[in-house]
Amino acid sequence: MKKIAIAALLASVTLFGADHVIDQKGKTFIPHEITVKVGDTLTFVNSDPFAHNAYTDDEANEFDIGMQAPGTKKTVPVKAAGKFDVECAIHPNMLLEVTAN
């Protein structure tokens, strides 16, 4: 019975991906590029004193977190493998390059 419980626990651990924190500070994404796995999440933290709006138009991973107030966090899932860019609708020079395996 113990072996079954341990196997079930290990299987459930692999179902959940890692969370990767992306800071938005100084009108930039930190880090500027990241490699993640399908099933991981990206958590956007707004450390600036003004709003941001992170989004991607990538068909397989499309998201738009909307207006993100200072001091808040928003999390999105990585749904598919590939490379995609994340931008800020408010600050066009902000760019995050994501590679998902």
C-alpha positions in Angstrom: 0.0 0.0 0.0 2.9 2.4 0.8 4.4 1.9 -2.7 1.1 2.7 -4.4 0.7 5.9 -2.3 4.3 7.0 -3.1 3.9 6.3 -6.8 0.6 8.3 -6.8 2.3 11.2 -5.0 5.2 11.2 -7.5 2.9 11.1 -10.4 0.9 14.1 -9.1 4.1 16.1 -8.6 4.9 15.8 -12.3 1.5 17.1 -13.3 2.2 20.5 -12.0 4.8 22.7 -13.8 7.2 25.3 -12.4 6.3 28.9 -11.9 8.6 31.4 -13.5 8.5 35.0 -12.1 8.8 37.8 -14.6 9.5 41.2 -13.0 8.3 44.3 -14.8 10.6 47.1 -13.6 12.1 50.1 -15.2 9.9 49.6 -18.2 11.5 46.2 -18.9 10.8 42.5 -18.4 13.4 40.8 -16.1 14.6 38.4 -17.3 14.5 39.4 -21.0 14.5 35.8 -22.2 13.4 32.6 -20.6 13.2 28.9 -21.4 10.2 27.0 -19.8 8.3 23.8 -20.2 4.8 23.2 -21.4 2.7 23.2 -18.3 4.8 25.8 -16.5 3.3 29.2 -15.6 4.6 32.7 -16.0 3.8 35.1 -13.2 4.1 38.7 -14.1 4.9 41.0 -11.1 4.5 44.8 -11.7 7.3 46.4 -9.6 6.9 49.8 -11.4 4.9 52.7 -10.0 2.6 52.6 -13.1 0.5 50.1 -15.0 1.7 47.5 -17.6 -0.2 45.2 -20.0 1.7 42.0 -20.9 0.4 40.0 -23.9 1.3 37.7 -26.7 -0.3 37.1 -30.1 1.2 33.6 -30.4 -1.7 31.4 -31.5 -0.8 28.5 -29.3 0.0 30.5 -26.1 -2.2 33.6 -26.6 -2.9 35.7 -23.5 -3.5 39.3 -22.5 -3.3 40.0 -18.8 -5.1 43.3 -19.2 -4.2 46.5 -17.3 -1.9 45.4 -14.4 -1.7 47.8 -11.5 1.5 48.5 -9.7 2.3 45.9 -7.0 0.1 43.2 -8.4 0.8 39.7 -9.8 -0.9 37.9 -12.7 -0.2 34.3 -13.8 -0.7 32.7 -17.2 -0.1 29.1 -18.3 2.4 27.9 -21.0 0.1 25.8 -23.2 2.3 24.7 -26.1 5.9 24.3 -27.3 7.5 26.9 -29.4 9.0 30.4 -29.3 7.0 33.5 -28.7 7.4 37.1 -27.7 5.6 38.8 -24.8 5.2 42.6 -25.1 3.6 45.4 -23.1 0.8 47.2 -24.9 1.6 50.4 -22.9 5.4 50.4 -23.3 6.3 49.2 -26.8 10.0 48.7 -26.0 9.4 46.0 -23.5 10.1 42.5 -24.9 10.3 39.1 -23.3 11.4 36.1 -25.5 10.0 32.8 -24.3 11.1 29.4 -25.5 8.8 26.6 -24.4 9.8 22.9 -24.7 
